[in-house]
């Protein structure tokens, strides 16, 4: 397993702690390195400054005038060394003398170039004859009027020892900082991920018990609080959906019980007649068969409505497309005339195009017209208008009490006056659902002008009319 795969295999808490530790370690390493380099440069600058400030030329002139180019240790009357440095005279021919110190310095090409006046003063690192690292400053000099160079050296230990001590101190402090950063990162990861642990526990609890009432504290405005609020909203939506599903099943069972009981009773009467050989009078038999047929039709309609309502809101039986609402309303009106031949229908349908499902919209309009037919008195009138995206269906029936209007779009809800009439109580629920899917709204209200009846209003936003079809061209024979 490669390092990346190993890192991804770690728990999120460990990854966060490791990332914090690595980030702090890199930052500490960078700060430590920069600090060490800056202190080193500062100490070297100070050392170079002390070398340049060493005034050895006067003593070198005194020795050179008195004794020539000789080694200082061989002088009978050696000058006192109060320079705290190692000094060496370099002649233009490569000779060197008056070494004031315990060891000599190797004459380099750089020293000769300075002695021969081919370059100016220079600093460089070197090693004495006894192996001691030193910092050397070579500068031009005049000894008894003759050009020469004077090399002044001081041990690099004056710089290296403080740097070594500083390096150990920085290493110790960096180690403590990295360990502390790791501990702090682990603590921060544990503290920051505690809401995630609570969320994980809640999800596991829901998966284990299917209890959707669990809620997570969502104080604050950070990302974790937003995640908690989103989870709470999701569980609330799931709980509401589960409750609606259970209510739908209970209501469907209640609605199915009545027609199934009646259907069973009628079939048992017919079967008993066949088994016992006691014929049912023709009129009663015809009435029983008509009742069975009506109950089967009611069951089929109820099952179709349940299938429509059980479909998720996001699901669609077909793609949304631009359809002519006035044509859909006209087709639905033709079907309604067949269901209410004794009624008079009037319509005023202005062209209006919407984006939706043609079959679903036609069924919604048919449901509204069916209600109007159902509640209209014999010989009554039904008025249908479509103007500026507002489809209005008005009947002249008894109307709906004001206290019942807020419930008309609820599933299986039926007003007391309509419970004796055929129907499942799902038609208007399907209407509201279909219109909402098309981006509109549905409303049921008392008829305008204070007259009898009810107005059903469907408002659906318009869409650009589709272009007319291109005429087909028949090639010449």
Beta strands, then each sheet from edge to edge (+ up, - down):
strand 1: 86-91
strand 2: 96-100
strand 3: 122-127
strand 4: 133-143
strand 5: 146-155
strand 6: 321-324
strand 7: 344-349
strand 8: 353-356
strand 9: 381-387
strand 10: 390-394
strand 11: 441-446
strand 12: 454-459
sheet 1: 2+ 1- 5+ 4- 3+
sheet 2: 6+ 8-
sheet 3: 7+ 9+ 10- 12+ 11-
end
